C-alpha cells in the first residue's frame, strides 16, 4: 500500500507539471482542467500515506471539487430536465443529520459548567461576523446581491468542521461542540433577524419564510439525528465511522453544485470576493480570540471561541440563497468561504497544535 501512495504522489507531481506546461504553451482548458483535477485527487489520495499531507487531505479534496466545478461546470448544472441546484437542500439536510448523530444531551453540559465561556462565544459569533460582513460589503462596493451574500455568510451559525479543528488546535472541544450546537439551534431566529437588519438594504428579506426554511433544513434533520443517536447508536457502532464520511461527501458534492451554478459570476468577481472572504474570516478568528482574552478566559477557551466565530455554516448560507432564488449571486460568498474557511482554519489549528497552552498571541 505504501508503494501505491508514493506512486500517486509522484503522478500528482507529473500532472501538476503538465498543467503548468499546458497553461504556458497554449493547452486547451479541458486538458489543463483534467491535469489540475487529477493532480489534486492523486495528492489527496496518495497523501493518506504521508503524515505531513494526511491532515490536509480534506482541504485538498475541497480544492479538487472547486477546480472540477470551475473547469467542467456543464456536468453539475443540469441532467436532462433536472437542475442540480435541487440537490443543495437535501445535501444540507444530510450534513445536518450527520451532525445530529454525533450529538447528545451531554453536549449541553458545558452550558451549565462554563456559562461565561458559552455566552461570550455565542455573543461574539452573532455580532462580530455579521457586523464585519456588512462593513466589508459596503466598503468593497459589491453589487447588492453579492453584498447580501457576504452578510449572509456572517449571519449563519458555526460550521460543523470547527469541532474537528478545535480538537486539532488543543482547544476546548466540549465547549466547541456546545457553541456550535446552541448557535445552530438559535439560527431560525438569529439568521433571519440579522439578515433583515443588516442585509435588508441590499435585497428583500422575508423573515418568516427564511425562519421556516432554516427550521426545515437544520432543526428537523438535527433532531432526527439526535433521535437516531439515542435509540440506535449503542447497537450501531458503524455510525461513528460512516457518518463523518457521509458528511464530507455531502460537503464536496454541495460545493460542486454551488460553484458550477455561479461559475460565470465567480470568474468575473472572484478575486475581489476571495479577498473579502479572507478579510472577513481572518478578522473573525482574531476578534473571536481577543473577545475571550479580554474576558480573561484561558488559552484553550480563547482558541475555541476564535474558531467558532471564524468558522461559519456555509451550507446553510447556500441553502438560504437557493430559497431566495439567488444561488448564483447571493450564494457566491459561501462558495468562496467554504474552501477558504477549511484552508485557513486548518492552518490556524495546526499552528496552534504546535504551541503550548501557556502560549498566548501577542499584538
C-alpha positions as CSV (number, residue, x, y, z in Angstrom):
1,X,0.0,0.0,0.0
2,X,2.9,2.3,0.8
3,X,4.2,1.9,-2.8
4,X,0.7,2.8,-4.2
5,X,0.7,6.0,-2.1
6,X,4.2,7.0,-3.3
7,X,3.1,6.3,-6.9
8,X,0.1,8.5,-6.6
9,X,2.2,11.4,-5.1
10,X,4.6,11.1,-7.9
11,X,1.8,11.0,-10.5
12,X,0.3,14.1,-8.8
13,X,3.6,15.9,-9.4
14,X,3.7,14.8,-13.1
15,X,0.1,16.1,-13.6
16,X,0.9,19.4,-11.9
17,X,3.9,19.9,-14.2
18,X,1.7,19.0,-17.2
19,X,-1.0,21.5,-16.1
20,X,1.7,24.3,-15.8
21,X,3.1,23.4,-19.2
22,X,-0.3,23.4,-20.9
23,X,-1.0,26.8,-19.3
24,X,2.2,28.3,-20.6
25,X,2.1,26.8,-24.1
26,X,-1.5,27.1,-25.1
27,X,-3.1,23.9,-24.0
28,X,-6.9,23.6,-24.1
29,X,-8.9,24.5,-20.9
30,X,-10.2,20.9,-20.8
31,X,-6.6,19.5,-20.8
32,X,-5.5,21.9,-18.1
33,X,-8.6,21.1,-16.1
34,X,-8.0,17.4,-16.3
35,X,-4.4,17.7,-15.2
36,X,-5.3,20.1,-12.3
37,X,-8.2,18.0,-11.0
38,X,-6.2,14.7,-11.5
39,X,-3.2,16.2,-9.6
40,X,-5.4,17.2,-6.7
41,X,-7.2,13.8,-6.5
42,X,-3.9,12.0,-6.6
43,X,-2.4,14.3,-4.0
44,X,-5.4,13.8,-1.6
45,X,-5.4,10.0,-2.0
46,X,-1.6,9.5,-2.0
47,X,-1.2,11.9,0.9
48,X,-3.1,9.5,3.1
49,X,0.2,7.6,3.4
50,X,2.2,10.7,4.3
51,X,1.8,12.1,7.9
52,X,2.5,15.6,6.8
53,X,-0.1,15.7,4.0
54,X,-2.7,13.5,5.6
55,X,-4.2,16.2,7.9
56,X,-4.8,18.3,4.8
57,X,-6.5,15.6,2.8
58,X,-10.0,17.0,3.2
59,X,-8.8,20.5,2.3
60,X,-7.2,19.1,-0.9
61,X,-10.5,17.4,-1.8
62,X,-12.2,20.8,-1.3
63,X,-9.7,22.3,-3.9
64,X,-10.4,19.3,-6.2
65,X,-14.2,19.9,-6.0
66,X,-13.8,23.6,-6.7
67,X,-11.4,23.0,-9.6
68,X,-13.8,20.4,-11.1
69,X,-16.7,22.9,-10.9
70,X,-14.7,25.7,-12.5
71,X,-13.3,23.6,-15.4
72,X,-16.3,21.4,-16.0
73,X,-19.4,23.2,-14.8
74,X,-21.7,21.8,-17.5
75,X,-21.7,18.4,-15.8
76,X,-23.1,19.8,-12.5
77,X,-25.7,22.2,-13.6
78,X,-28.4,20.1,-15.2
79,X,-29.1,16.5,-16.0
80,X,-32.0,16.3,-18.5
81,X,-34.7,18.5,-17.1
82,X,-33.4,18.2,-13.5
83,X,-31.4,21.2,-12.3
84,X,-28.6,20.1,-9.9
85,X,-29.3,23.0,-7.6
86,X,-32.3,21.0,-6.4
87,X,-29.7,18.8,-4.6
88,X,-28.5,21.6,-2.4
89,X,-31.2,21.5,0.3
90,X,-31.2,17.6,0.6
91,X,-27.4,17.7,0.9
92,X,-27.5,20.3,3.7
93,X,-30.1,18.2,5.5
94,X,-27.9,15.2,5.1
95,X,-25.0,17.1,6.6
96,X,-27.0,18.4,9.5
97,X,-28.5,14.9,10.1
98,X,-24.9,13.5,10.4
99,X,-24.2,16.4,12.9
100,X,-27.2,15.3,14.9
101,X,-25.9,11.7,15.0
102,X,-22.7,13.0,16.6
103,X,-24.6,14.9,19.3
104,X,-26.3,14.0,22.6
105,X,-27.8,15.9,25.5
106,X,-24.4,15.7,27.3
107,X,-23.1,18.2,24.8
108,X,-25.1,20.8,26.6
109,X,-23.4,20.2,30.0
110,X,-20.9,22.9,29.2
111,X,-23.7,25.5,29.3
112,X,-24.1,24.7,33.0
113,X,-20.4,24.1,33.7
114,X,-18.9,27.1,31.8
115,X,-21.8,29.5,31.1
116,X,-19.5,32.5,30.8
117,X,-17.5,31.0,28.0
118,X,-20.6,29.8,26.2
119,X,-22.3,33.2,26.4
120,X,-19.1,35.0,25.2
121,X,-18.7,32.6,22.4
122,X,-22.3,33.0,21.2
123,X,-22.4,36.8,21.6
124,X,-19.1,37.1,19.7
125,X,-20.3,34.8,17.0
126,X,-23.6,36.6,16.3
127,X,-22.1,40.1,16.5
128,X,-18.5,40.0,15.1
129,X,-19.1,38.2,11.8
130,X,-22.4,39.9,10.8
131,X,-21.0,43.4,11.6
132,X,-17.7,42.7,9.9
133,X,-19.6,41.2,6.9
134,X,-21.8,44.3,6.4
135,X,-18.7,46.6,6.8
136,X,-16.8,44.7,4.1
137,X,-19.8,44.5,1.8
138,X,-20.3,48.3,1.9
139,X,-16.6,49.1,1.9
140,X,-15.8,46.9,-1.2
141,X,-18.8,48.4,-3.0
142,X,-20.1,45.0,-4.2
143,X,-23.4,44.7,-6.2
144,X,-26.4,44.4,-3.8
145,X,-26.9,40.6,-4.2
146,X,-23.2,39.8,-3.8
147,X,-23.1,42.1,-0.7
148,X,-26.1,40.4,0.8
149,X,-24.3,37.0,0.4
150,X,-21.4,38.3,2.4
151,X,-23.7,39.4,5.2
152,X,-25.5,36.1,5.0
153,X,-22.3,34.1,5.5
154,X,-21.6,36.2,8.6
155,X,-25.1,35.6,10.0
156,X,-25.3,31.8,10.0
157,X,-24.3,29.6,12.9
158,X,-20.9,27.9,13.4
159,X,-19.7,25.3,10.9
160,X,-19.5,21.7,11.8
161,X,-15.8,21.5,10.9
162,X,-15.0,23.9,13.8
163,X,-15.3,20.9,16.2
164,X,-12.7,18.9,14.4
165,X,-10.3,21.9,14.2
166,X,-10.8,22.6,17.9
167,X,-9.6,19.1,18.6
168,X,-6.5,19.6,16.4
169,X,-5.8,23.0,18.0
170,X,-5.8,21.6,21.5
171,X,-8.8,23.8,22.3
172,X,-11.8,23.1,24.5
173,X,-13.7,20.5,22.4
174,X,-16.8,20.2,24.7
175,X,-17.1,24.0,24.6
176,X,-16.7,24.0,20.8
177,X,-19.5,21.4,20.4
178,X,-21.7,23.3,22.8
179,X,-21.3,26.7,21.0
180,X,-21.8,25.0,17.6
181,X,-24.9,23.2,18.8
182,X,-26.5,26.2,20.5
183,X,-25.8,28.6,17.7
184,X,-27.3,26.1,15.3
185,X,-30.5,25.9,17.4
186,X,-30.6,29.7,17.6
187,X,-30.3,30.0,13.8
188,X,-34.0,30.0,13.0
189,X,-34.3,33.3,14.8
190,X,-30.9,34.9,14.6
191,X,-30.1,34.4,11.0
192,X,-33.3,35.8,9.5
193,X,-33.2,38.7,12.1
194,X,-29.6,39.6,11.2
195,X,-30.4,39.4,7.5
196,X,-33.4,41.6,7.9
197,X,-31.5,44.2,9.9
198,X,-28.2,44.2,8.0
199,X,-28.9,42.9,4.5
200,X,-32.3,44.5,4.0
201,X,-30.6,47.4,2.4
202,X,-29.3,45.1,-0.3
203,X,-32.1,42.7,-1.0
204,X,-35.7,42.0,0.2
205,X,-35.7,39.6,3.2
206,X,-38.8,37.7,4.2
207,X,-38.2,37.0,7.9
208,X,-40.9,34.3,8.4
209,X,-40.1,32.5,5.2
210,X,-36.4,32.4,6.0
211,X,-37.1,31.3,9.5
212,X,-39.3,28.4,8.4
213,X,-36.7,27.4,5.8
214,X,-33.9,27.3,8.4
215,X,-36.0,25.1,10.6
216,X,-36.7,22.8,7.7
217,X,-33.1,22.4,6.6
218,X,-31.3,22.5,10.0
219,X,-33.5,21.8,13.1
220,X,-35.6,18.9,11.7
221,X,-32.5,16.9,10.4
222,X,-30.6,17.6,13.6
223,X,-33.5,16.3,15.8
224,X,-33.8,13.2,13.6
225,X,-30.0,12.6,14.0
226,X,-30.3,13.1,17.8
227,X,-33.1,10.5,17.9
228,X,-31.0,8.0,15.8
229,X,-28.1,8.6,18.2
230,X,-30.2,8.0,21.2
231,X,-32.1,4.9,20.1
232,X,-29.7,3.2,17.7
233,X,-26.1,4.3,18.5
234,X,-25.3,1.6,21.0
235,X,-26.4,-1.1,18.6
236,X,-25.0,0.5,15.5
237,X,-21.3,1.4,16.1
238,X,-20.8,1.7,12.4
239,X,-22.4,5.1,12.6
240,X,-19.3,6.5,14.2
241,X,-17.3,5.6,11.1
242,X,-19.8,6.1,8.2
243,X,-21.5,9.4,9.3
244,X,-18.3,11.7,9.1
245,X,-17.6,10.2,5.6
246,X,-21.2,10.9,4.5
247,X,-20.9,14.4,5.8
248,X,-17.7,15.1,3.9
249,X,-19.2,13.6,0.7
250,X,-22.2,15.9,1.2
251,X,-20.0,19.0,1.6
252,X,-17.9,18.2,-1.5
253,X,-21.0,17.5,-3.7
254,X,-22.6,20.7,-2.5
255,X,-19.5,22.6,-3.5
256,X,-19.6,21.1,-6.9
257,X,-23.2,22.2,-7.5
258,X,-22.8,25.7,-5.9
259,X,-19.6,26.7,-7.7
260,X,-20.9,25.3,-11.0
261,X,-24.1,27.3,-10.7
262,X,-22.3,30.6,-10.0
263,X,-19.2,29.9,-12.1
264,X,-19.5,32.7,-14.6
265,X,-20.2,35.3,-11.9
266,X,-17.5,33.8,-9.8
267,X,-14.9,34.3,-12.6
268,X,-15.9,37.9,-13.0
269,X,-15.9,38.9,-9.4
270,X,-14.0,36.0,-7.8
271,X,-10.6,37.6,-6.9
272,X,-12.2,40.6,-5.1
273,X,-14.7,38.3,-3.4
274,X,-11.9,36.0,-2.3
275,X,-10.0,38.9,-0.8
276,X,-13.2,40.0,1.0
277,X,-13.6,36.4,2.3
278,X,-10.0,36.3,3.6
279,X,-10.5,39.6,5.4
280,X,-13.9,38.5,6.8
281,X,-12.9,35.2,8.3
282,X,-9.4,36.3,9.4
283,X,-11.0,39.2,11.3
284,X,-13.4,36.7,12.8
285,X,-10.6,34.5,14.1
286,X,-8.7,37.4,15.5
287,X,-11.6,39.2,17.2
288,X,-13.0,36.0,18.4
289,X,-9.7,35.1,20.1
290,X,-9.4,38.5,21.7
291,X,-13.0,38.6,22.9
292,X,-12.0,35.6,25.1
293,X,-8.7,37.2,26.2
294,X,-10.3,40.4,27.2
295,X,-12.8,38.5,29.3
296,X,-9.8,36.7,31.0
297,X,-10.6,33.2,29.7
298,X,-7.9,30.6,29.5
299,X,-5.9,29.9,26.3
300,X,-7.8,26.8,25.2
301,X,-11.1,28.6,25.5
302,X,-9.8,31.6,23.6
303,X,-8.8,29.3,20.7
304,X,-12.2,27.6,20.8
305,X,-14.1,30.9,20.5
306,X,-11.7,32.1,17.7
307,X,-12.6,29.0,15.6
308,X,-16.3,29.2,16.5
309,X,-16.5,32.8,15.4
310,X,-14.5,32.5,12.2
311,X,-16.0,29.2,11.0
312,X,-19.5,29.5,9.5
313,X,-22.1,27.1,8.2
314,X,-21.5,27.8,4.5
315,X,-24.0,25.1,3.6
316,X,-26.9,26.8,5.3
317,X,-25.9,30.1,3.7
318,X,-26.1,28.3,0.3
319,X,-29.5,26.8,1.2
320,X,-30.9,30.2,2.1
321,X,-29.5,31.7,-1.1
322,X,-31.3,28.9,-3.1
323,X,-34.5,29.5,-1.2
324,X,-34.2,33.2,-2.2
325,X,-33.8,32.1,-5.8
326,X,-30.3,33.8,-5.9
327,X,-27.9,30.9,-5.7
328,X,-25.7,32.3,-8.5
329,X,-25.3,35.7,-6.8
330,X,-26.2,35.6,-3.1
331,X,-24.7,32.1,-2.9
332,X,-21.3,33.1,-4.3
333,X,-19.9,34.3,-0.9
334,X,-20.5,30.8,0.6
335,X,-18.9,29.2,-2.5
336,X,-15.8,31.2,-1.8
337,X,-15.9,31.0,2.0
338,X,-16.2,27.2,2.4
339,X,-12.8,26.5,0.8
340,X,-11.1,29.4,2.5
341,X,-12.5,28.6,5.9
342,X,-11.3,25.0,5.5
343,X,-7.9,26.1,4.5
344,X,-7.4,29.0,6.9
345,X,-9.0,27.1,9.8
346,X,-6.7,24.0,9.1
347,X,-3.6,26.2,9.1
348,X,-4.6,28.0,12.3
349,X,-5.5,24.8,14.1
350,X,-2.2,23.1,13.1
351,X,-0.2,26.2,14.1
352,X,-1.9,26.2,17.5
353,X,-1.3,22.4,17.8
354,X,2.4,23.1,18.0
355,X,2.0,25.9,20.6
356,X,1.7,25.0,24.3
357,X,-1.5,26.2,26.0
358,X,0.6,28.7,28.1
359,X,1.5,30.4,24.8
360,X,-0.6,33.4,24.1
361,X,-0.8,35.5,21.0
362,X,0.7,38.9,21.5
363,X,-0.2,42.0,19.5
